[in-house]
Amino acid sequence: MPLMPWEAIVSNIAEAREQLQEIESRIAAGDPPDDVEFQIMMQHAYHHLNFAWNMRNHPLERYAKLSDEDFNSWGRFPNDLEFDKD
């Protein structure tokens, strides 16, 4: 298994966290996002979490030369995570 590209992983996790913090801050300030804004913000957060997971076994060089195919594939919800369905 290749060494995980931790720099890219942590960068994507940070982006997701920043987006979630923005949602939380807006709600706390009494200015919650409307449905459309909330959807876009959540999609942005999920995209970065998905990216962090899906690109974990690829070299940093591949991330640096990101193709459209990788961008689309890595941004999708992972199909290799198991969740308890109970």
C-alpha positions in Angstrom: 0.0 0.0 0.0 1.4 3.4 -0.9 2.2 6.0 1.6 -0.9 8.1 2.2 -0.6 11.7 0.9 -1.3 13.2 4.4 -0.7 16.8 3.2 -3.5 16.6 0.7 -5.8 14.6 3.1 -5.4 17.2 5.9 -5.9 20.0 3.4 -9.3 18.6 2.3 -10.3 17.9 5.9 -9.5 21.5 6.8 -11.6 22.7 3.9 -14.6 20.6 5.0 -14.2 21.8 8.6 -14.0 25.4 7.6 -17.3 25.0 5.6 -19.0 23.3 8.5 -17.8 26.0 10.9 -19.2 28.7 8.5 -22.6 26.9 8.7 -22.4 26.8 12.5 -21.4 30.4 12.7 -24.1 31.6 10.5 -26.7 29.7 12.5 -25.3 31.0 15.8 -25.3 34.6 14.5 -29.0 34.3 13.6 -28.4 34.3 9.9 -28.8 30.6 8.9 -28.4 29.7 5.2 -31.5 29.2 3.2 -32.2 25.8 1.7 -30.2 26.4 -1.5 -27.2 27.9 0.4 -27.3 25.0 2.9 -27.3 22.4 0.1 -24.3 24.1 -1.6 -22.4 24.4 1.7 -23.0 20.8 2.6 -22.1 19.6 -0.9 -18.8 21.5 -0.5 -18.1 19.9 2.9 -18.9 16.4 1.6 -16.9 16.9 -1.5 -13.7 17.6 0.6 -14.4 14.7 3.0 -15.0 12.4 0.0 -11.9 13.6 -1.7 -9.8 13.0 1.5 -11.0 9.4 1.6 -11.0 8.5 -2.0 -7.6 9.9 -2.9 -5.9 8.4 0.2 -4.1 5.6 -1.7 -2.9 7.7 -4.6 0.5 9.5 -4.7 0.6 13.2 -4.0 2.0 13.7 -7.6 -1.3 12.4 -8.9 -3.2 14.9 -6.7 -0.9 17.7 -7.9 -1.7 16.8 -11.6 -5.4 16.3 -11.0 -7.4 15.1 -14.0 -11.1 15.8 -14.5 -11.7 12.1 -14.1 -10.0 12.0 -10.7 -11.7 15.2 -9.6 -15.1 13.7 -10.4 -14.3 10.2 -9.0 -12.7 11.4 -5.8 -15.4 13.9 -5.1 -18.1 11.2 -5.0 -19.4 9.6 -1.8 -17.2 6.6 -1.1 -18.6 3.2 -1.9 -16.1 1.4 0.4 -17.2 2.7 3.7 -19.5 0.5 5.8 -22.1 2.0 8.1 -24.2 0.1 10.6 -27.6 -0.1 9.1 -29.4 -0.9 12.4 
